[in-house]
Amino acid sequence: MKVEREELGRNIERAKSSGYDYLIKITAVDYIDNVTVIYFFRNLAEGKDATFEVELQPSDLWLVTIEPLFPAADWYERELQEMFGVIIRGRKAERLLLEKWDGKAYPLRKSFEWGKEYTSG
Amino acid sequence: MLTRINIGPIHPSTHGVLHLVVDLDGDTIDNIEPHIGFLHRGVEKLVETRMYMQSPPYMEKIDYVAPMSVDEAYVAAVEAALGIEVNERAQYARMILLELQRLASHLFFIGALTNDVGQMFTGFMWGFRDRELILRLLEEATGQRMFYVNMRLGGLANDFPKDFKEHVLDTMNYLSGRLKNYESFLEKNPIFMQRMKGVGVLTKEDAIAFGVTGHVLRASGVPYDVRNNNPYYFYRKLNFREQTLSHGDNFARYRIKIMEMRESIRIIRESFEDMPEGDATGQMVKLRSPPVKNKTVTVSREAPRGEVMMYLVAGDQKPYRLSMRTPTFINLHVLNHIAKGNRLADLYSILGSLDVVMADVDR
């Protein structure tokens, strides 16, 4: 289901209260003209999955953290910041989880250049 | 006053390259920060530069203790994107191989766990010796002990060799007897039980909130197994039952693995009975029907360590994007929560019971 960034928090809260209380994964795809962030949720009792897709403009990449609702989001959000440069608002400053190029390169974006030497941050 | 100690990155009990920064109050754990990423190889990015069927060798290195399980999930995602059917014999053959892989992985877990709780060397040797029997069967079927790369679109690289069925069933008979030995050897051992019972407890509510998967989720009383709740191949037909316990401690996580091994043996026996005659071989590439560009598929599989989910966005000849949900990435995240308040000496058994493989965490 496609949602707007402003509607995302409210939608996720509503999904959680209706039984979709298990976060499977947060991931993203770089479609060049937009970066789509995808949230996968599951209703364990009924075995149903639900997804929320948020399209973000490459010049305006930010989202609000859902960690207070879903502790599982912690490492996925950190991964999203490092791999796609999507800034997650509401998180405290943390060390890098997987990458070493802080703000210099986002490996899973299509603009990442193979063979170029990025300096570590 | 808190003391900070560093465990790893190179340490026999961290199951690979994991660095734990542990804050201690006396010898009680106050906080753990796992530093991961030492084995990060960027597989998701590498896959974008390879043709579809050039990637399985990379997939096998994601979880090197159960290589076939991740490989199969990837090939299944490609099959779903390209619209390729798997014939009935090949489906049964894959189920048998995947369950053999699960047995090998669980036996590895038992061996490594007994090592972690200080039970050197008997449990370790037993686990690895019996795992070797399974690896021999897999070598007979695929030609390799560990990195098989035997999944092809629509089937396998080779059909089963002659006499394979008899060899597997002989080993299954032997192994179901061996499981009793493991139980009596470990569960009557007071040192093992002290390290396992009531240690590292994860409640049902927290298991759901932290999104854990596989045996960690089922040990906390959540009956979710992809093979049962979202069945693929013929698991529905085999009357598969997922194994659930409610205590959520180390012991429950260990028990789930033993119970799952019994279930796997049953699945293998029944699969051989139902398996039809025919040809299980698939093909390397099939580009007659090129994929729909930007078609997305989601495929979930129950790997030995939990649910592997592949989210594939198909490109022309290569994947446009492949996102993997590897089970131990999220199972390791819960370590800080369940180890807090336990003694430092119990940290290794808690980490061991989560059954993390660092290559699977870091991808």
Interface residues (C-beta under 8 A of the other chain):
Chain A: D21 Y22 L23 I24 K25 T27 A28 V29 D30 Y31 I38 F40 L44 G47 D49 F70 P71 A72 D74 W75 R95 L96 L97 L98 E99 P107 L108 F112 W114
Chain B: H35 I36 G37 H40 G42 E44 K45 T49 I208 A209 F210 G211 V212 V222 Y224 N229 N230 N294 T298 E307 M309 Y311 V313 Y320 R321 S323 R325 F329 I330 H333 H337 D362
